[in-house]
Amino acid sequence: MAERTSEGAEPPIRDGRTPVGSGPVAEALCVGDELLSGDTVNKNAAFLGVRARSLGVPLVRVVTVRDRVEEIVEAARAAADRCDVLLVSGGLGPTTDDLTTEALAAAARVPLVRDDAALARLAEKFRRFARSMPVANHKQADFPQGADILANPIGSAEGFAVALGRATAFSMPGVPRELERMMIEQVEPRVRARFGLAAVRRRVYRVLGIGESALAEKIEPLVLSRRAHSPGLAALFLHYRAAMPEVLVVLEATPDRDGHAASDDELAAFDGPFAEALAPGLYGIGEADLATRTIDALRRAGLRIAFAESCTGGLAAATIAAVPGASDVLDGGVVAYDNRIKHAVLGVPRDVLEQHGAVSEPVARALAEGVRRVLGSDLGVGITGIAGPGGGSPEKPVGTVHIAVADAEITRHLRLQLRGDRGTVQRAAALWSLKLAWDRLGARGLAGVVALEPIPRE
């Protein structure tokens, strides 16, 4: 997405190739045919990016290669010429296509050496699970000569750190839960100790319903007007992270070549101008997402919520339920896909369904009020729409969605015309339903940063 430095200034270059600030940088090397064939989604890269940023070692490049020794060696050596920290995932298993250890030893031009203590630990893991250790697993006790072994308490593949040119390569398993724990417990302390790091400060503005270009028109003049106030603000990076219908605006205090970076106070000074410019789409400042904020507001108010969903098929309730602590506020939900369920379970009048159709404002309102009544909740949310790809009409094209939120005082309604494939429409509708609930909590004085009037556009 977009990145901007101070006007007229070129970013500094490391080794003629990689733009950086004054500190160390990281790259990720992800190994596995399955990542390139599409059989496995590479969630490790996203996790490593988040953790690297929090460390203060920005991840500037991610490279994915097949399980081929020569390709891993080539990619690792190239990365080691550009970065200080190389985060490697995958290829540490016992099978013939697990070749990362062999390849990194070749890249470092050192032999593989069997570690007897590692072999004993591996055998003990198999004994704990009452299994005999196959001979194939013995290779997991082989490491590049001189490597620092990284413990893996929850899997068979221990990782390792090895010097590779100017960089240190940290090799971790591809299994996400094993990689995540090893990164946090083994890799990060070593990187902090080596570089004496502080996390890069940033400010995140969370916006629903305003596209990137419209956002840019609103906020970039505000950022530009402040760049001359200090060297740190001149070096400020502005990022956009879009996932329809939401966009995150990120102000990042990346240091310039002289180490100047925006302070926390300088970042926070954008809050007021941004809140005014981005109303009513701004719903929060910080890392917490919409579901987390909605749960927190409901919990603080002592209120509970329920969902009646048609086109989203339970996705809105699932979005809430995915957040730890959801049981404090979530009563439940009804997937009322068929009109028979809308009427028999939630009490939507037959004449309303016949006169207005299932995808309509009256039905959305009746769904919200019905689920609130049936489940005894404080807030009821109703969603009905046409997710596509078929089912649309000139009057109600694909992407038409009606959402309502009901409480003891009022029922509020929002009509949307969403774009995208079926999954995109469903996800957007689910998020908009939470936004409407969030807005209602704000109108009652129960939420923090709020948008009192939702904006039904994409």
Backbone torsions as a table, in degrees:
resi	resn	phi	psi	omega
1	MET	NA	-176.8	-171.7
2	ALA	-69.2	141.6	173.2
3	GLU	-134.6	136.7	-177.7
4	ARG	-136.1	138.6	172.9
5	THR	-107.9	-174.5	179.6
6	SER	-60.4	146.3	-173.3
7	GLU	-61.0	127.5	177.1
8	GLY	83.6	-2.5	-177.5
9	ALA	-102.3	134.8	175.8
10	GLU	-89.4	139.0	177.3
11	PRO	-66.4	145.5	177.8
12	PRO	-63.9	155.6	-174.4
13	ILE	-118.8	132.9	175.0
14	ARG	-98.3	121.8	179.2
15	ASP	54.3	30.1	176.7
16	GLY	74.7	6.0	-174.6
17	ARG	-131.8	-53.4	-168.6
18	THR	-98.5	117.0	175.5
19	PRO	-65.4	133.4	-179.1
20	VAL	-145.6	172.6	168.3
21	GLY	-91.3	-140.4	-177.0
22	SER	-93.1	-8.5	-174.1
23	GLY	-106.0	-175.0	-179.7
24	PRO	-69.8	157.8	177.5
25	VAL	-128.5	159.3	-178.9
26	ALA	-123.1	154.7	167.3
27	GLU	-128.8	157.6	176.4
28	ALA	-116.2	137.1	174.5
29	LEU	-120.6	110.9	-177.0
30	CYS	-104.2	126.1	-172.4
31	VAL	-111.8	129.6	174.5
32	GLY	153.1	125.6	175.6
33	ASP	-56.9	-35.3	-175.6
34	GLU	-63.7	-25.6	179.1
35	LEU	-74.2	-28.9	-178.9
36	LEU	-92.2	-23.5	178.7
37	SER	-81.7	-14.9	-177.6
38	GLY	91.3	0.9	179.2
39	ASP	-68.7	-29.8	-179.4
40	THR	-129.3	131.2	175.8
41	VAL	-80.7	131.2	-175.2
42	ASN	-81.5	79.1	177.2
43	LYS	-77.3	-20.9	179.9
44	ASN	-61.3	-37.6	-178.5
45	ALA	-61.8	-42.7	178.9
46	ALA	-64.0	-42.7	179.2
47	PHE	-62.3	-44.6	-179.8
48	LEU	-63.6	-36.3	177.2
49	GLY	-62.2	-43.5	179.5
50	VAL	-64.2	-46.6	-177.0
51	ARG	-68.2	-38.8	179.1
52	ALA	-63.5	-42.4	178.4
53	ARG	-62.6	-42.8	-179.4
54	SER	-65.3	-26.9	176.4
55	LEU	-73.0	-27.9	-171.6
56	GLY	95.4	17.1	175.5
57	VAL	-119.8	89.7	-173.5
58	PRO	-61.3	138.8	175.6
59	LEU	-83.8	112.8	-172.8
60	VAL	-102.0	-11.5	-179.7
61	ARG	-159.4	141.7	172.4
62	VAL	-122.7	125.8	178.3
63	VAL	-119.4	134.5	177.7
64	THR	-117.5	131.2	-178.5
65	VAL	-131.8	163.6	178.1
66	ARG	-78.0	170.9	175.6
67	ASP	-78.8	72.7	178.4
68	ARG	-135.8	124.9	-174.4
69	VAL	-55.1	-48.0	-175.4
70	GLU	-65.1	-33.3	179.6
71	GLU	-73.1	-37.8	177.1
72	ILE	-66.1	-44.0	179.7
73	VAL	-59.8	-48.1	-178.9
74	GLU	-60.1	-46.1	-178.2
75	ALA	-67.0	-40.2	-178.3
76	ALA	-66.6	-43.6	179.7
77	ARG	-65.8	-39.3	178.5
78	ALA	-63.9	-43.4	179.9
79	ALA	-64.9	-39.4	-177.6
80	ALA	-64.9	-22.7	175.7
81	ASP	-76.2	-16.7	-173.4
82	ARG	-108.8	-26.7	-168.3
83	CYS	-124.3	173.5	177.6
84	ASP	-102.2	-30.3	-178.3
85	VAL	-129.2	123.3	177.6
86	LEU	-112.4	116.4	-178.6
87	LEU	-99.4	112.9	-174.5
88	VAL	-110.0	132.9	178.8
89	SER	-126.3	139.6	172.8
90	GLY	94.1	160.0	173.3
91	GLY	81.2	23.8	179.6
92	LEU	-107.4	10.4	-178.2
93	GLY	-78.0	-173.4	-174.7
94	PRO	-93.7	-3.7	-172.5
95	THR	-89.8	170.6	-173.3
96	THR	-67.4	-18.5	178.9
97	ASP	-93.9	5.9	175.8
98	ASP	-94.6	99.7	-167.3
99	LEU	-124.3	8.2	-173.5
100	THR	-65.6	-42.9	-179.0
101	THR	-61.0	-47.2	178.1
102	GLU	-59.3	-42.5	-176.6
103	ALA	-68.7	-40.7	-179.2
104	LEU	-70.3	-32.7	172.9
105	ALA	-62.4	-43.0	178.0
106	ALA	-64.8	-40.8	179.5
107	ALA	-63.0	-36.2	179.4
108	ALA	-84.9	-4.9	180.0
109	ARG	58.8	45.7	175.0
110	VAL	-131.4	157.4	179.6
111	PRO	-80.5	163.3	169.6
112	LEU	-81.1	139.2	-179.9
113	VAL	-130.8	132.6	176.9
114	ARG	-78.4	134.3	179.4
115	ASP	-103.3	112.1	-175.6
116	ASP	-64.5	-36.2	179.3
117	ALA	-65.9	-39.6	177.3
118	ALA	-64.5	-39.2	178.9
119	LEU	-64.0	-38.9	178.1
120	ALA	-65.9	-41.3	177.9
121	ARG	-63.0	-39.2	-180.0
122	LEU	-65.2	-43.6	178.8
123	ALA	-62.6	-37.6	179.3
124	GLU	-66.0	-37.8	176.5
125	LYS	-60.4	-42.7	178.8
126	PHE	-67.1	-36.6	178.3
127	ARG	-64.1	-38.5	179.8
128	ARG	-61.7	-30.0	179.4
129	PHE	-96.6	13.8	177.2
130	ALA	54.7	43.1	178.7
131	ARG	-130.2	146.0	174.0
132	SER	-82.4	144.4	-176.2
133	MET	-85.0	120.8	176.3
134	PRO	-63.3	151.7	178.6
135	VAL	-59.4	-32.1	-178.1
136	ALA	-59.0	-29.7	-178.1
137	ASN	-73.1	-14.0	-179.3
138	HIS	-58.4	-32.2	-178.8
139	LYS	-62.5	-18.9	178.9
140	GLN	-73.9	-4.8	173.7
141	ALA	-99.4	7.8	176.9
142	ASP	-95.8	134.2	-178.8
143	PHE	-138.7	156.1	172.8
144	PRO	-59.3	139.9	-180.0
145	GLN	-55.7	130.3	-179.8
146	GLY	85.4	1.7	-178.2
147	ALA	-71.8	151.3	174.4
148	ASP	-96.4	117.7	-174.7
149	ILE	-78.7	137.0	-179.9
150	LEU	-107.1	121.7	-175.1
151	ALA	-64.9	146.8	175.6
152	ASN	-133.4	92.6	-175.8
153	PRO	-75.2	-10.3	-174.2
154	ILE	-119.0	4.4	179.6
155	GLY	-149.2	172.1	-177.3
156	SER	-81.0	-25.1	-172.5
157	ALA	-90.7	106.0	171.3
158	GLU	-76.0	148.9	178.3
159	GLY	-95.2	-173.6	178.5
160	PHE	-159.7	158.1	173.7
161	ALA	-118.1	134.7	-178.1
162	VAL	-141.9	141.2	176.8
163	ALA	-69.2	132.2	-178.5
164	LEU	-138.7	95.3	-175.3
165	GLY	62.9	-131.4	178.5
166	ARG	-80.0	-10.9	-173.6
167	ALA	-102.4	164.5	165.2
168	THR	-108.6	125.0	177.7
169	ALA	-96.4	127.6	177.3
170	PHE	-109.9	113.5	-177.5
171	SER	-100.1	125.1	-175.6
172	MET	-128.5	158.6	178.3
173	PRO	-64.1	158.8	177.1
174	GLY	-83.9	-17.6	178.1
175	VAL	-64.8	119.1	-170.3
176	PRO	-53.7	-46.0	-175.8
177	ARG	-67.0	-31.4	177.3
178	GLU	-72.7	-44.2	177.8
179	LEU	-60.8	-45.2	-176.3
180	GLU	-60.6	-44.8	-179.4
181	ARG	-68.0	-41.0	-180.0
182	MET	-65.8	-39.4	178.5
183	MET	-60.4	-47.3	-175.5
184	ILE	-71.7	-44.9	-171.6
185	GLU	-88.3	-28.7	-172.7
186	GLN	-112.2	-45.3	-173.5
187	VAL	-78.9	-50.4	-173.8
188	GLU	-59.2	-43.4	177.5
189	PRO	-60.3	-35.9	179.7
190	ARG	-68.8	-39.7	180.0
191	VAL	-68.8	-41.6	178.3
192	ARG	-60.7	-44.6	-178.1
193	ALA	-63.4	-37.4	-177.2
194	ARG	-70.4	-41.0	-170.9
195	PHE	-108.3	-6.6	-177.5
196	GLY	57.3	57.3	-165.2
197	LEU	-88.5	152.6	166.0
198	ALA	-125.2	141.1	-178.4
199	ALA	-63.1	146.4	175.3
200	VAL	-72.2	123.7	179.9
201	ARG	-70.7	144.8	175.4
202	ARG	-153.3	161.3	179.3
203	ARG	-129.3	126.9	-175.6
204	VAL	-113.8	126.0	177.2
205	TYR	-111.2	124.8	-171.8
206	ARG	-106.2	120.1	-170.3
207	VAL	-128.1	136.8	177.5
208	LEU	-120.2	126.1	170.5
209	GLY	94.6	5.2	174.9
210	ILE	-121.2	125.2	-177.8
211	GLY	-71.0	166.4	-176.1
212	GLU	-58.8	-46.2	-176.4
213	SER	-65.2	-39.8	177.4
214	ALA	-66.2	-38.4	176.5
215	LEU	-61.1	-45.9	-178.2
216	ALA	-58.2	-42.3	179.7
217	GLU	-61.7	-32.0	-176.6
218	LYS	-81.1	-38.5	-168.6
219	ILE	-107.9	-24.4	-175.8
220	GLU	-65.1	-35.5	172.7
221	PRO	-61.7	-33.5	178.3
222	LEU	-66.6	-41.6	179.0
223	VAL	-67.4	-45.3	-178.6
224	LEU	-59.7	-38.2	-177.5
225	SER	-66.7	-19.4	-177.2
226	ARG	-101.7	-8.5	-174.5
227	ARG	-62.6	-29.8	-177.5
228	ALA	-79.4	-4.5	-174.4
229	HIS	-74.7	-26.6	180.0
230	SER	-163.0	158.0	176.0
231	PRO	-60.5	-35.2	178.9
232	GLY	-63.5	-42.8	178.0
233	LEU	-69.3	-30.4	176.8
234	ALA	-64.0	-31.2	-178.7
235	ALA	-89.4	-2.4	-175.9
236	LEU	-57.1	135.2	174.4
237	PHE	-101.5	138.2	178.5
238	LEU	-114.9	122.5	-178.2
239	HIS	-121.0	152.2	171.6
240	TYR	-122.2	133.1	177.7
241	ARG	-123.1	105.6	-173.7
242	ALA	-104.2	133.4	170.7
243	ALA	-148.3	90.5	-170.3
244	MET	-42.6	131.3	8.9
245	PRO	-96.9	16.4	-173.3
246	GLU	-106.0	146.1	172.1
247	VAL	-133.3	132.0	172.4
248	LEU	-99.6	130.2	173.4
249	VAL	-102.8	121.6	-174.4
250	VAL	-118.3	121.4	170.4
251	LEU	-98.0	119.8	-174.7
252	GLU	-118.7	127.1	-177.8
253	ALA	-86.4	62.0	178.7
254	THR	-70.4	129.7	-178.9
255	PRO	-68.2	147.2	172.2
256	ASP	-84.0	-173.6	-174.5
257	ARG	-65.3	-19.2	178.3
258	ASP	-97.7	4.4	178.0
259	GLY	86.9	5.6	177.7
260	HIS	-74.5	132.2	178.5
261	ALA	-144.8	148.7	179.7
262	ALA	-62.9	142.6	178.9
263	SER	-83.5	167.6	176.2
264	ASP	-58.6	-40.6	-179.7
265	ASP	-65.3	-38.8	179.4
266	GLU	-66.3	-37.9	176.5
267	LEU	-67.0	-46.1	-178.0
268	ALA	-64.5	-22.6	-179.7
269	ALA	-66.2	-14.6	176.4
270	PHE	-80.4	-12.6	-172.4
271	ASP	-57.6	-51.1	-177.6
272	GLY	-62.4	-53.0	178.9
273	PRO	-60.3	-39.4	179.6
274	PHE	-67.7	-41.7	179.8
275	ALA	-59.5	-40.2	178.7
276	GLU	-70.0	-42.6	-176.5
277	ALA	-71.4	-30.8	-172.9
278	LEU	-101.1	-0.6	175.7
279	ALA	-64.0	141.5	2.3
280	PRO	-96.8	16.1	-175.5
281	GLY	-78.1	-24.8	-177.5
282	LEU	-71.2	125.9	177.5
283	TYR	-117.9	-8.1	-179.8
284	GLY	-173.0	157.6	175.1
285	ILE	-123.4	120.9	-179.4
286	GLY	128.2	-170.6	-172.2
287	GLU	-83.5	-23.7	-174.6
288	ALA	-67.9	134.7	-179.1
289	ASP	-84.0	-179.1	-173.5
290	LEU	-65.3	-41.3	180.0
291	ALA	-62.8	-44.4	180.0
292	THR	-62.9	-42.7	179.9
293	ARG	-66.5	-38.7	179.5
294	THR	-65.1	-43.4	177.9
295	ILE	-60.9	-44.1	-178.6
296	ASP	-62.9	-42.7	179.5
297	ALA	-65.4	-41.5	178.0
298	LEU	-64.3	-42.5	-179.2
299	ARG	-62.7	-46.4	-179.3
300	ARG	-62.9	-30.7	-179.3
301	ALA	-87.6	-8.6	-177.5
302	GLY	70.9	31.6	-177.2
303	LEU	-111.8	156.2	178.5
304	ARG	-124.9	155.4	-172.2
305	ILE	-130.9	152.1	176.8
306	ALA	-140.8	157.2	-174.2
307	PHE	-127.0	138.6	169.4
308	ALA	-120.3	112.5	-170.7
309	GLU	-123.7	136.1	173.3
310	SER	-107.4	-80.6	-172.4
311	CYS	-66.4	-24.8	-179.5
312	THR	-86.6	-9.5	172.0
313	GLY	56.6	30.8	179.3
314	GLY	96.4	2.4	-175.6
315	LEU	-66.5	-36.8	-179.5
316	ALA	-64.7	-46.2	177.2
317	ALA	-63.4	-39.0	179.3
318	ALA	-65.3	-34.0	178.3
319	THR	-63.9	-39.6	175.1
320	ILE	-69.4	-45.5	-175.5
321	ALA	-65.5	-20.9	-179.7
322	ALA	-72.3	-14.2	-177.5
323	VAL	-93.1	128.2	176.1
324	PRO	-54.8	136.5	-178.4
325	GLY	93.5	2.2	-178.7
326	ALA	-61.4	-28.5	-178.3
327	SER	-63.9	-18.6	177.6
328	ASP	-67.6	-22.4	-172.2
329	VAL	-131.5	-17.7	-173.6
330	LEU	-95.8	117.9	175.7
331	ASP	-80.5	-44.6	-178.6
332	GLY	158.9	-165.7	-179.1
333	GLY	-157.2	161.9	176.6
334	VAL	-126.8	122.7	172.4
335	VAL	-87.8	97.4	-175.7
336	ALA	-99.1	70.2	-174.9
337	TYR	-75.6	-44.0	-179.8
338	ASP	-87.3	145.7	179.8
339	ASN	-59.8	-29.5	178.5
340	ARG	-60.5	-39.2	179.3
341	ILE	-72.7	-38.9	177.5
342	LYS	-56.2	-40.6	-177.9
343	HIS	-81.7	-51.5	-171.2
344	ALA	-71.1	-37.1	-175.8
345	VAL	-93.2	-42.5	-172.3
346	LEU	-105.9	-4.6	173.4
347	GLY	77.7	21.0	175.0
348	VAL	-67.1	122.2	-176.0
349	PRO	-60.2	140.9	179.8
350	ARG	-60.3	-40.3	-177.1
351	ASP	-67.2	-29.1	175.9
352	VAL	-68.0	-43.6	178.0
353	LEU	-62.9	-42.1	-177.8
354	GLU	-71.8	-38.6	-175.6
355	GLN	-77.7	-41.2	-172.4
356	HIS	-106.7	-18.6	-175.2
357	GLY	86.1	158.2	-176.4
358	ALA	-63.4	-33.5	-179.7
359	VAL	-95.7	91.1	-175.6
360	SER	-162.8	163.5	178.0
361	GLU	-63.7	-46.9	-179.4
362	PRO	-58.8	-37.4	-179.6
363	VAL	-71.1	-40.6	177.2
364	ALA	-59.9	-43.0	178.0
365	ARG	-63.2	-43.1	-179.6
366	ALA	-66.2	-35.5	176.9
367	LEU	-64.2	-46.0	-179.5
368	ALA	-62.8	-45.4	-179.3
369	GLU	-69.2	-36.5	-178.9
370	GLY	-67.6	-45.0	-178.3
371	VAL	-70.2	-31.9	175.7
372	ARG	-64.2	-41.2	-179.3
373	ARG	-71.3	-47.4	-174.6
374	VAL	-66.6	-39.7	-177.3
375	LEU	-95.5	-2.5	177.3
376	GLY	66.7	37.3	-175.4
377	SER	-96.2	162.6	176.9
378	ASP	-77.4	-40.9	176.9
379	LEU	-121.1	138.2	173.0
380	GLY	-120.4	137.3	-179.7
381	VAL	-117.5	129.3	177.3
382	GLY	-119.4	134.2	-179.2
383	ILE	-133.3	128.8	174.5
384	THR	-146.0	141.3	-176.8
385	GLY	-175.6	-174.2	-179.7
386	ILE	-119.0	103.4	-175.4
387	ALA	-83.2	-19.0	177.6
388	GLY	86.3	-176.3	5.1
389	PRO	-77.7	-15.1	176.9
390	GLY	-106.2	-176.3	175.0
391	GLY	94.7	-4.4	-178.5
392	GLY	-85.0	170.3	177.7
393	SER	-147.9	167.6	177.0
394	PRO	-57.1	-35.7	-179.6
395	GLU	-77.6	-35.1	-178.4
396	LYS	-132.3	81.0	-178.1
397	PRO	-69.8	164.1	175.4
398	VAL	-55.1	135.9	-176.7
399	GLY	100.0	-7.3	175.7
400	THR	-70.8	125.4	-179.0
401	VAL	-137.7	135.8	173.4
402	HIS	-115.9	132.0	-179.7
403	ILE	-128.3	141.1	175.2
404	ALA	-137.8	148.6	174.5
405	VAL	-128.1	126.1	-177.2
406	ALA	-118.8	138.7	167.9
407	ASP	-133.0	-167.6	-175.4
408	ALA	-67.7	-17.8	-174.5
409	GLU	-100.8	-40.0	-169.3
410	ILE	-157.5	156.8	170.5
411	THR	-116.8	121.7	179.9
412	ARG	-104.8	146.8	-174.4
413	HIS	-128.5	149.1	177.2
414	LEU	-140.7	128.3	174.3
415	ARG	-105.3	133.2	-178.9
416	LEU	-124.4	149.5	168.4
417	GLN	-120.7	96.4	-173.3
418	LEU	-92.4	155.2	178.4
419	ARG	-117.2	158.2	176.1
420	GLY	117.0	-179.8	179.3
421	ASP	-76.3	-178.0	-174.0
422	ARG	-57.5	-48.8	-179.1
423	GLY	-63.0	-37.9	179.9
424	THR	-66.0	-43.0	178.3
425	VAL	-62.8	-43.5	-179.4
426	GLN	-63.4	-44.5	-179.7
427	ARG	-64.3	-43.1	179.9
428	ALA	-63.3	-41.7	179.4
429	ALA	-63.2	-40.8	179.2
430	ALA	-62.9	-44.2	179.0
431	LEU	-65.8	-40.1	178.7
432	TRP	-63.8	-32.6	177.9
433	SER	-65.9	-38.1	176.0
434	LEU	-68.2	-36.6	178.4
435	LYS	-63.5	-40.8	179.2
436	LEU	-65.8	-39.6	175.5
437	ALA	-64.0	-42.1	178.0
438	TRP	-61.3	-43.1	178.3
439	ASP	-61.9	-39.4	-180.0
440	ARG	-66.7	-40.2	176.4
441	LEU	-63.1	-38.0	177.7
442	GLY	-65.7	-39.9	179.3
443	ALA	-64.2	-27.3	177.9
444	ARG	-90.5	6.0	178.8
445	GLY	75.6	24.8	-174.6
446	LEU	-110.0	1.5	180.0
447	ALA	-124.8	165.3	-176.5
448	GLY	-82.6	-102.9	176.2
449	VAL	-74.0	119.6	-170.7
450	VAL	-130.5	158.5	170.5
451	ALA	-119.8	112.7	-171.6
452	LEU	-75.5	-28.0	179.7
453	GLU	-121.6	108.9	-179.6
454	PRO	-63.8	152.5	-178.0
455	ILE	-113.4	108.8	-172.9
456	PRO	-82.4	66.8	175.7
457	ARG	-147.3	162.0	-179.6
458	GLU	-118.2	NA	NA
